[in-house]
């Protein structure tokens, strides 16, 4: 009876904690010269992430009354990239929608996504910014979790490990995973455990655009690739007991290369299968073409509820993400 629990005050501490964390994030962005910008919540396919089947459709209408299939956004990334050409460092905080088809303890159909983008840093600087804003939120929430654990996360540097080294570490510790396969929740939380119980960046995932088998790594086509090394210039931030909370990357700055990566990607295939015109991305390639010297931004998306969940988990392990928000949007909570 979630609605009654809300009105009875069960979630007062959670609401207070969430508000403090979001306030801390905005204060951090102000301190480090990021400008908050508005991005649409209703988009074409350009508001989707790499797994297009999770895009949540919504019907709108052309001026002549013709129906137009659009989507609730999963990410504001491509809009933010455009804003960086005028403002450099930008961010937005808003809802992200995913058409989840089953109830899990790790996923929501609607969640809060904090996204930042900038043109004056690449992967090392990007990871510094992510660590900075996440630590600011953790500090604001330290009274709500286990103070000793949260203090450890705040005061020690986050771990950094390359994907290839993470695969070796997992296999050597009795957690078999094949090179090229994505890391699941168990592998992600195990990595944090093996590396001292600290938040952990996993960097340089394989440069796979079209997976050959189920379970392989899939990264968004706009991420910059080092083809010679078969690496994507990217990083995921894993949080103890929670797993992936942040996805980040340097963006591909060449419109020509990025369009080719798009046409070779699983997303392009999914769009054709669903009868969605890939030309919806043409405006984005026009934005890239305006960028001087093929220089493009770097950025990330921070799943806010997973950061909240990580703090809650310091007091009670295996927290469900549905405990990180007062009225969760998930298949088992859709009628309130």
N, C-alpha and C positions, 0 to 999 in steps of 0.2 A: 504494500500500500504506500508507494513512494510519495504520492501527493500529500497524504496525511502526515508522513514523516517530515516532509518539508515544512508544512504549516505548524507542526508541533515543535519545531526548532531543532530537530536532530542534526541538521546540517549547518548550524550557525557557525561552528568552528571552521568547517570546510569553506563556506562562503567567505569568511574573513580571511582565511589563508589564501584562497584564490585571488581575492582582491589585492592583498598585499603583494603577491607575486607579480601580478600584472602591472601594478603601480611601480614595482622595482624594475621591471623590464623597460617600461616607458622612461623612467628616470635614467636608466643606463643608456638607452638610445639617445636621449637628449644630451647626456654628458659626452658621448662619442660622435656627436654631429650627424646622427641619422634623422631624416625628416619623415614623419608619418604621412603616407599618401593613401588616397582612396582607390580601391580597386573593385571592379564589378563582381557581384556574387552570381549573376546569371551570365553565362559565357557560351561561346561555341566550344568546339572540341579543344581549343587552345587552353581551356581551364582545367584540362585533365592531366593526370600523371601518367606514368609509363604503362599502367595496366588499364586500358581504355574500357574494358567491360564493367569496371566499377563506377563509371561515370553515371551520375543520377540525372535522368532526362526530365525536362520541363518543357511544356508547350507554350510558345508565344505566338504572336500574330504580326504579319507584315501589314503595311499601311492599307493594302487592298483586302485585308481580311484572311489572306492565305496563312495556314498554319506553318509555323517554323519550329522545328525541333532544336532545342538548345539544352544546356546542362547547368546544373548547380556546380559551382567551381570546386575543384579539389585543391587547386593551387593558384595563387596570383602571380606566380613567378614571371611569366612572360610579360605581363603588364609592368611589373617592377623593373624588369630589364630595360624597358623603354624609358621609365622614369629616371633611371640612373644616368641617361644621356643628358638630362637637364639638371639633375640635382646631385649626382654621384651617390651618396649614401642614403638609402631609403628603407622603410619598413612598413609593414601593415600587419594588423592583428584582426582576425575575423574567422568566421566559420568555414570549415572544409567539409564537404559532403562525399560520402562513399556509399555505393549501393551494396552494402554487405548482405549476403544471402543466408547467413546463419549466425546464431548467437555465440560469441566467444567471450573470454575474460580479458581479451587484449584489444578488441576493436569496437569502435563506435561508428554509427552511420553519419553522425554529425559531431564534430569536435572543433576545438579552438586551435588555429594554426598561427604561429608567430613566424613571419617571414622577413628576412633581411636580404639586402642586395647592395653591392657597392662596386665601384670601378677602380679603387686605389689599393686593392689587395688581391692576392691570389690565394692558393690553398693555405700556406702557413698563416697569413693574416686572417683568413676566413675562420680558421680553427681557433685563433686567439679571440676573435669576436664572439664566436659561439660559446666558448668557455667563459668569457666575461659575462655575457647576458644570462647564461644558465646559472652561474655562480651567484649573480645578483639576485635571481629568483630564489635560489636555495637559501641564501642568507635571510631573505625576507620570510622564509617558511621554517627557519631552524627551530623555532619554539613549538612547532606542530609535529615535528618528527623526533627521532632519537637525536638529542643534541650532539652526542659524541660522534655519531656516524655522519651526520650532516656537516659538522665542523671539519671532519677529516676530508670530505669531498671539497669543501670550500678552500681549505688551507693547503692542500696538496695539488700538484699539477695533474691534470687528466692524463691518462695513458695514451700513447700513440703506438699503433702496430699496423703494419701493412697486411692486407688481406692474405698474401702468400705466406707470410710468417704466422698469421693466425691459424691458417689451415694446418701448418706443421705442428703448432703448439697444441691444437685440439686433438690431432691424431696421436701425438706422443703422450697425451694424458688420457687416452682411452675413449675419446669422443670422435668416432670416425666420421669424416666428411670428405667428399671428393673435391679436388681442385676444380673450380668453375661453378660449383653449386653455391646457392645462396645460403646464408646463415639463418637458421631458424631461431625461435625464442630460446630453446635449450642451449644451443651453441653460443648465442649472444650472452646469456647470463653466465654461462660457464667461463667464457673469456674474462668477464669482469671478475669472477671469483679467482681465476688463476692468476690474475694480474693485481692482486692485492685488495680486491673489493672496491675498486675505484671506477668512476666513469671512464669509458675507454673509447677513443676514436679508432675505427678501423678504416684505413685509407687504401686507395689504389685498387679498387675492385677490377675484375676482368672487363675488357672492352667488348662485351657481348651485346649486339643489337638485336639479333634474331636467335633466341635459344634453340638449341638442337633437341633438347629433351626437357621434360617437366622438372622444375626445381632449380634450374640454372639461374645465375645472376641476371637481373634485368635492370638496367639503369636508363634514365630518360635520355632520349636521343640528343638533346641539346647540350649534354655534358661533354666537356672537352676530352678527347682520347689521345693517348700516346700509342699510336698503332705499332711502332717498333717494339715497344715493351708489352703490347697487348693489355694496357692499363687505362682505366678511366680516372681522370684527375678529380677524385671525389673522396668523400668520407662520410661514414655514419657514426653518430655518437650513441654508444650503448650505455644504459644505466643499470646498475645492479638491481637484480630481481625483476627488472622490467624489460630490458632489451633495447632495441632501437627506439630512440626518441627524436633523433634529428637526422635528416638527410641533407647533404650539402655537396656542392661541386663548383669548380670553375666552369664557366659556360663557353661553348664553342663560339668564337667571334666571327668566323667566316660564314657568310650567308650561303655560299656555294657548298662548303663542307657540311654545314648543319642541315641543309636541305637534302643532301645525299644521305646523311645519317638517318634523317627522318624517313626517307623512302626505303631504307634498308631495315627499318625497325619493326618490332612486334606491334607497336602502336599503329603504324600505317596499315599493317595487315588487318588488325582488328577493326579499323575504321572502314576499310573496304568491305569486310565481312558484314558490317552492320549498315552498309549503304550510306555512310557519312562521307561527304566530299572532303578529301584531303586538302583541297584548296582553301579551307578555312584557316590554314596556317600561313597563307600568303602574306597577310599583313605583318606577321612576325618576322618573316624573312626580309621584308622591306625595312623593318626596324633595324635588323642586323646590318643590312647593306648601308645604312646611314652612319654606322659606327666607323670612326677614323682608324685606319691602320689595322682593321680587323680586331681591334681591342674590344673585349667584352667584359662583363661583370662576373662576380662570384657571389654566391648566395646560398641560402639554406631555408628549410622549413622545420620549425620546432613544434612537435606535437605537445601542446601545453598540458593536456591531461596526463600524458605519460610522465612529464616532469613532476606533476602533482602526485601521481601514483607512486613514483620513486620515493618521495618523502614519506608518504603513508606507509610504504613497505618497510621503512626502517624500524617501525614499531610492530608491524604485523606482516610477516612474509606472505608472498603469493596473493597480494591484493588484486582484486579485479579492477580494471579501469573504470568500471561503472561506479566504484566508490569515490572516484576522483571528480565527479560532477553531480550536481543535485538531481537533475532530471535527465538521465541518459537517453540518447537517441540510439537505440539498437533494436534488433528484431524482437527481443523479449520485453521491450519497454515502449512500444509504439502507441499505446492507447491513453497515455497521460501527457 
